[in-house]
Amino acid sequence: MGSPVRVRAEATPATRDRYVDLLRVASLAAVVLGHWLMAAVTPDGVGNLLAVVPALQPLTWLLQVMPVFFFVGGFAHALSYRSLLRKRPEGSTDSVYAAFLRARLQRLLRPTMVFVLVWGAAALLVQLLGGGGGLTGVTLRLVTQPLWFIGIYLAMVAFTPPLLRLHERYGWGAFAGLAGAAAAVDVLRFAAGVPYVEFLNFAFVWLAVHQLGFLRADGRLGAGPGLSALRRPALLGGGGLVAAVALVAFGPYPLSMVGMPGEKVSNMAPPTLALLCHGLWLVGAVELLRAPAARLLARPRAWHTVVAANGVAMTAFLWHLTAMLGVYGAMLALDVPLPEPATAAWWAQTPLRLAVAAVLTAVLVAAFRTFERPAAPATPPATATAPGTGSAPLAALGASLCLLGVLGLSMVGFAGLLEGRTALLIAVPVSAPAAVAATLCGWLLVERAGRARGAR
């Protein structure tokens, strides 16, 4: 008997697209590295290296790879939902939707809720003991910020069935519709000054990228009538890059593809048409690398590494800021000098900081990885005599609560728990306890709907 990773790797079916697994791991790793590099911590607080050295902002065109993760998500969601449809009992697809949500949310929310509850308890204890100032207070605000990604991903899962049906009917037209809606939102925002309309692009931009994953699942990105396997990705990547450059050069969009402190317009929050074009060029670029990557992943050692990394990727993503801020906190506690960001001394210290942060992240992964292990596969109950009535609306309500709770927590953080600190989620004030409660209630509803058996 070999290790569990080795067993899983050697049991991989020949039909599995291993490149997708590599892209999932690589995109999260790039985000983690970007966060570690961008943090500019001094005794006075936490800043952003890109604000200190604006000349480094073009690097975000390489390190802002969240569109690749959402693209891969669309591919995986299409395959998963279609698989459940093939296995469903006779009747409606009501129970299939609930089973699909439960299966996808388990892998996301189990490690996420452990992270939230551990940090929530720690934050409450620190503030009851009179702490919460300085770097500790900053940490309590920052550690939850990456949860925005979980919230957006939850929305993609929830919208997969209807958008997959649109894709199956209209193909590239469904993507074009979402991209056109994103462009229309930016016109209304920048040309007409319509208030709050920009928040619609949290849906249109990211769901458009997600829709590209559906196209890949059907083999419509790398081939087509009169096109070679490489020509369409090249056109997609080249067209996206040219459009993104033009929008930044001549439009109201900033150069950085990540949010910058104090800027009036961000390409990230809410996302813009420029970020969508950035996503197009990234998708085209990774598709062009598909063949050489497939040859690499045919080697057992490379594939075993990808399988092992996939098993802990979400846990590492959740805890990587904790590790990074822990490194800086230890340096301050030990009176280790913190050079001014972007100075020669700061750059010389960077490899050591990154290495220690990686080791601390590995320790946290070892402690919490068990919660990322997938539960038993979710399928619509084969013994049901009829689909469970109402399971889909119940699951949709649960997913909505999870989405709002996770997004709210990403904004408010855990600082100021005893003072009742709130943050605005679009136009609604939300506190950390309310966000945690909404997420827990939503998860329980999804679990109940996904396990429900049909009744006559």
C-alpha positions in Angstrom: 0.0 0.0 0.0 1.3 3.4 -1.0 0.6 6.8 0.5 -3.0 8.2 -0.1 -1.6 10.7 -2.6 0.3 8.0 -4.5 -2.8 5.9 -4.6 -5.0 8.7 -5.9 -2.4 9.7 -8.5 -2.0 6.2 -9.8 -5.8 5.7 -9.9 -6.3 8.7 -12.2 -8.3 7.8 -15.2 -6.8 8.3 -18.6 -9.6 10.6 -19.5 -8.9 13.1 -16.8 -7.7 16.5 -17.9 -4.6 16.8 -15.7 -3.8 20.3 -17.0 -6.9 21.7 -15.3 -5.7 20.4 -11.9 -2.3 22.1 -12.6 -4.0 25.4 -13.4 -6.0 25.3 -10.2 -2.9 24.8 -8.1 -0.7 27.2 -10.0 -3.3 30.0 -10.0 -3.8 29.8 -6.2 0.0 29.6 -5.7 0.5 32.8 -7.8 -2.1 34.6 -5.6 -0.3 33.5 -2.4 3.1 34.6 -3.7 1.6 37.9 -4.9 0.1 38.6 -1.5 3.4 37.8 0.2 5.4 40.0 -2.1 3.0 43.0 -2.1 2.8 43.3 1.7 4.9 46.2 2.9 4.8 46.0 6.7 6.5 48.6 8.9 6.1 49.3 12.6 3.5 51.9 11.7 1.2 49.5 9.8 0.7 47.4 6.6 1.0 49.0 3.2 1.2 47.9 -0.4 4.5 47.5 -2.3 2.8 48.5 -5.5 1.8 51.8 -4.0 5.4 52.4 -2.8 6.9 51.5 -6.2 4.3 52.2 -8.9 6.7 51.0 -11.5 6.1 47.4 -10.3 2.3 47.6 -11.2 2.8 45.9 -14.6 3.7 42.8 -12.6 0.0 42.5 -11.7 -0.7 41.5 -15.4 1.2 38.3 -14.6 0.4 37.8 -10.9 -3.4 38.6 -11.0 -4.4 35.1 -12.1 -7.8 34.8 -10.3 -9.5 34.7 -13.8 -7.7 31.5 -14.5 -9.1 29.9 -11.3 -12.6 31.0 -12.2 -12.1 29.7 -15.8 -11.0 26.3 -14.4 -14.0 26.4 -12.1 -16.4 26.7 -15.0 -14.8 23.7 -16.6 -15.1 21.6 -13.5 -18.6 22.7 -12.7 -19.9 21.8 -16.2 -18.5 18.3 -15.9 -19.7 17.8 -12.3 -23.3 19.0 -13.0 -23.6 16.9 -16.2 -22.3 13.9 -14.4 -25.1 14.3 -11.7 -27.7 14.7 -14.4 -26.7 11.4 -16.0 -27.1 9.7 -12.6 -30.3 11.3 -11.5 -33.5 9.3 -10.8 -36.4 9.6 -13.2 -38.2 12.9 -12.6 -37.2 16.5 -12.4 -33.7 18.0 -11.9 -34.8 19.5 -8.6 -32.8 17.1 -6.4 -29.8 17.3 -8.9 -29.3 21.0 -8.2 -29.4 20.5 -4.4 -26.9 17.6 -4.7 -24.7 19.6 -7.0 -24.6 22.6 -4.5 -23.9 20.3 -1.6 -21.0 18.5 -3.3 -19.3 21.7 -4.5 -19.9 23.7 -1.3 -18.6 21.0 1.0 -15.1 21.3 -0.4 -15.2 25.1 0.0 -17.0 25.6 3.2 -15.6 22.9 5.5 -12.1 24.4 5.6 -13.5 27.9 5.3 -15.7 27.5 8.4 -12.9 26.0 10.4 -10.8 29.0 9.5 -13.6 31.4 10.4 -14.4 29.8 13.7 -10.7 29.5 14.8 -10.0 33.1 13.9 -13.3 34.3 15.4 -12.5 32.6 18.8 -9.0 34.0 18.8 -10.2 37.5 17.9 -12.8 37.5 20.7 -10.2 36.2 23.3 -7.6 38.9 22.2 -10.1 41.7 22.5 -11.5 40.4 25.9 -8.0 40.6 27.2 -7.7 44.2 26.0 -5.6 43.6 22.9 -6.4 44.3 19.3 -4.2 47.4 18.6 -1.2 47.8 16.3 -0.4 45.0 14.0 -2.8 42.7 15.9 -5.7 44.9 14.9 -4.5 45.1 11.3 -4.2 41.3 11.2 -7.8 40.9 12.5 -9.0 43.1 9.7 -6.9 41.6 6.9 -7.0 37.9 7.5 -10.6 37.6 6.2 -10.1 39.7 3.0 -9.3 36.6 0.8 -12.7 35.3 1.6 -14.1 37.5 -1.2 -12.8 34.9 -3.6 -14.8 32.2 -1.8 -18.0 34.3 -2.0 -17.6 34.9 -5.7 -16.9 31.2 -6.3 -20.1 30.3 -4.3 -22.1 32.5 -6.7 -20.5 30.7 -9.7 -21.5 27.4 -8.3 -25.1 28.6 -7.6 -25.5 30.0 -11.2 -23.9 27.0 -13.0 -27.1 25.1 -13.9 -29.0 28.0 -15.6 -25.8 29.4 -17.3 -24.9 26.0 -18.5 -28.3 25.7 -20.2 -27.7 29.1 -21.8 -24.3 27.9 -23.0 -25.7 24.7 -24.4 -28.3 26.7 -26.4 -26.2 29.7 -27.5 -22.5 28.7 -27.1 -20.2 31.7 -27.6 -23.4 33.9 -27.7 -23.9 33.3 -23.9 -20.4 34.5 -23.2 -20.8 37.5 -25.5 -24.0 38.4 -23.7 -22.3 38.5 -20.3 -19.3 40.4 -21.7 -21.6 42.9 -23.4 -23.4 43.4 -20.1 -20.1 44.1 -18.4 -19.2 46.7 -21.1 -22.7 48.3 -20.7 -22.2 48.6 -16.9 -18.9 50.4 -17.4 -20.5 52.8 -19.9 -23.3 53.6 -17.4 -20.8 53.9 -14.7 -18.2 56.2 -16.3 -20.1 57.9 -19.1 -23.5 58.4 -17.4 -22.5 58.4 -13.8 -25.2 56.0 -12.7 -24.7 55.2 -9.0 -24.2 51.6 -7.7 -24.5 50.1 -11.2 -20.8 49.1 -11.1 -21.6 46.4 -8.5 -23.4 44.4 -11.2 -20.0 43.6 -12.7 -19.2 41.4 -9.7 -21.6 39.1 -11.6 -21.1 39.9 -15.2 -17.3 40.0 -15.3 -16.6 36.9 -13.3 -19.5 34.8 -14.8 -18.2 35.7 -18.2 -14.8 34.2 -17.3 -16.6 31.2 -15.8 -18.5 30.8 -19.1 -15.2 30.3 -20.9 -14.8 27.2 -18.8 -18.0 25.8 -20.2 -16.6 26.4 -23.7 -13.4 24.6 -22.8 -15.4 21.6 -21.4 -17.1 21.3 -24.8 -13.7 21.6 -26.7 -14.7 24.9 -28.2 -11.6 26.9 -27.2 -8.9 25.0 -28.9 -10.6 24.0 -32.1 -13.4 25.1 -34.5 -14.4 25.4 -38.1 -11.4 26.4 -40.1 -9.2 27.1 -37.1 -6.2 25.1 -35.8 -6.0 24.0 -32.2 -3.7 26.9 -31.4 -5.3 29.7 -33.5 -8.4 30.3 -31.4 -6.5 30.6 -28.1 -4.0 32.9 -29.8 -6.8 35.1 -31.1 -8.5 35.1 -27.7 -5.3 35.9 -25.8 -4.0 38.4 -28.3 -7.3 40.2 -28.6 -7.8 40.3 -24.9 -4.3 41.7 -24.4 -4.7 44.4 -27.0 -8.1 45.4 -25.6 -6.8 45.5 -22.1 -3.9 47.7 -23.1 -6.1 50.1 -25.1 -8.6 50.4 -22.2 -5.9 51.2 -19.7 -4.1 53.6 -22.1 -7.1 55.5 -23.3 -9.9 54.8 -20.8 -10.6 55.5 -17.1 -9.0 52.3 -16.0 -5.8 52.1 -13.7 -2.7 50.2 -14.7 -2.8 47.8 -11.8 -5.0 44.7 -12.1 -5.3 44.5 -8.3 -6.8 47.0 -5.9 -4.6 49.9 -4.8 -5.0 51.9 -1.6 -6.6 55.3 -2.1 -7.3 54.9 -5.8 -10.6 56.3 -7.1 -11.1 53.5 -9.6 -10.1 49.9 -9.0 -10.1 47.1 -11.7 -10.9 44.6 -9.0 -13.5 45.9 -6.6 -15.8 46.1 -8.4 -14.3 44.4 -11.5 -14.2 46.3 -14.8 -14.2 45.6 -18.5 -10.4 46.0 -18.4 -10.1 43.1 -15.9 -12.4 41.0 -18.1 -10.1 41.6 -21.1 -7.1 40.8 -18.8 -8.9 37.5 -18.1 -9.3 36.8 -21.8 -5.6 37.1 -22.5 -4.7 34.9 -19.5 -7.1 32.2 -20.7 -5.7 32.3 -24.2 -2.2 32.2 -22.8 -2.7 29.1 -20.6 -4.5 27.3 -23.4 -1.5 27.8 -25.6 0.6 26.0 -23.0 -1.8 23.1 -22.8 0.1 20.6 -25.0 3.6 21.0 -23.4 2.0 21.0 -19.9 0.2 17.7 -20.7 3.5 16.1 -21.7 5.0 17.2 -18.4 2.0 15.9 -16.4 2.4 12.5 -18.0 5.4 12.0 -15.8 4.5 10.3 -12.5 6.5 12.6 -10.3 5.0 15.8 -11.7 1.5 14.4 -11.5 2.0 13.2 -7.9 3.1 16.7 -7.0 0.0 18.2 -8.5 -2.3 15.7 -6.8 -0.7 16.4 -3.4 -1.0 20.2 -3.9 -4.6 20.0 -5.0 -5.4 18.2 -1.7 -4.4 21.1 0.4 -4.7 24.1 -2.0 -7.7 25.7 -0.4 -6.4 25.3 3.2 -3.1 26.9 2.1 -5.0 29.8 0.5 -7.1 30.4 3.6 -4.1 30.5 6.0 -1.4 32.1 3.9 -2.0 35.6 5.2 -2.1 34.3 8.7 1.4 32.9 8.1 2.7 36.1 6.5 1.4 38.4 9.2 2.7 35.9 11.8 6.2 36.3 10.4 6.1 40.0 10.6 4.6 39.9 14.1 7.4 37.6 15.3 10.0 40.0 13.7 8.5 42.9 15.6 8.3 41.0 18.9 11.9 39.9 18.5 13.0 43.5 17.6 14.3 42.3 14.2 14.7 45.4 12.1 12.1 46.0 9.4 13.7 47.9 6.5 11.8 50.5 4.6 9.8 48.8 1.8 11.5 48.5 -1.6 15.0 49.5 -0.2 18.0 47.3 -0.9 17.9 45.9 2.6 14.2 45.1 2.3 14.7 43.2 -1.0 17.7 41.3 0.6 15.4 40.2 3.5 12.6 39.1 1.2 13.8 35.6 0.4 14.1 34.7 4.1 10.6 36.2 4.9 9.1 34.2 2.1 10.8 31.0 3.2 9.6 31.4 6.8 6.1 32.2 5.6 6.1 29.1 3.5 7.2 26.9 6.4 4.6 28.4 8.7 1.9 27.9 6.0 3.0 24.3 5.8 2.6 23.9 9.5 -0.9 25.4 9.4 -1.8 23.1 6.4 -0.7 20.1 8.4 -2.9 21.2 11.3 -6.1 21.9 9.3 -5.8 19.8 6.0 -8.1 17.1 7.3 -11.1 19.5 6.8 -10.4 19.8 3.1 -10.7 16.1 2.5 -13.8 15.5 0.3 -16.8 13.8 1.8 -18.5 10.9 0.2 -19.6 11.6 -3.4 -23.0 13.3 -3.6 -25.5 11.9 -6.0 -29.2 12.2 -6.1 -30.6 9.4 -4.0 -31.1 6.3 -6.2 -33.7 4.9 -3.8 -35.9 7.9 -3.9 -39.3 7.3 -5.4 -39.6 10.9 -6.5 -37.4 14.0 -6.3 -37.5 15.8 -3.0 -39.9 18.7 -3.6 -38.6 22.1 -2.7 -35.0 20.9 -2.4 -33.7 23.3 -5.1 -35.2 26.5 -3.6 -34.0 25.5 -0.2 -30.5 24.9 -1.6 -30.5 28.2 -3.5 -31.6 30.0 -0.3 -28.7 28.4 1.6 -26.2 29.2 -1.1 -27.4 32.9 -1.1 -26.9 33.1 2.7 -23.4 31.6 2.4 -22.6 34.0 -0.3 -23.7 37.1 1.6 -22.1 35.9 4.8 -18.7 35.1 3.3 -18.6 38.4 1.4 -19.7 40.3 4.4 -17.0 38.8 6.6 -14.4 39.5 4.0 -15.2 43.2 4.3 -15.8 43.6 8.0 -13.0 41.3 9.4 -12.7 40.4 13.1 -11.5 43.7 14.5 -13.8 45.6 16.7 -16.0 42.6 17.7 -16.8 44.0 21.1 -17.6 47.5 19.7 -20.0 46.0 17.1 -18.0 47.1 14.1 -19.8 46.9 10.8 -19.0 47.3 7.1 -21.2 48.1 4.1 -22.0 45.1 1.8 -23.1 47.3 -1.1 -25.6 49.2 0.9 -26.3 46.9 3.9 -24.3 47.2 7.1 -23.0 43.8 8.3 -21.2 42.7 11.4 -18.8 39.8 11.8 -21.2 37.8 14.1 -24.1 38.3 11.6 -21.9 37.2 8.7 -20.7 34.1 10.5 -24.3 33.2 11.4 -25.6 33.7 7.9 -22.8 31.5 6.5 -23.5 28.7 9.0 -27.3 28.8 8.5 -26.8 28.8 4.7 -24.5 25.8 4.8 -27.0 23.9 7.0 -29.7 24.6 4.5 -27.6 23.4 1.6 -26.7 20.2 3.5 -30.3 19.5 4.4 -31.5 20.1 0.8 -28.6 18.0 -0.7 -29.3 15.0 1.6 -33.1 15.1 1.3 -34.7 12.0 -0.1 -37.7 12.1 -2.3 -41.2 11.3 -1.1 -44.3 10.4 -2.9 
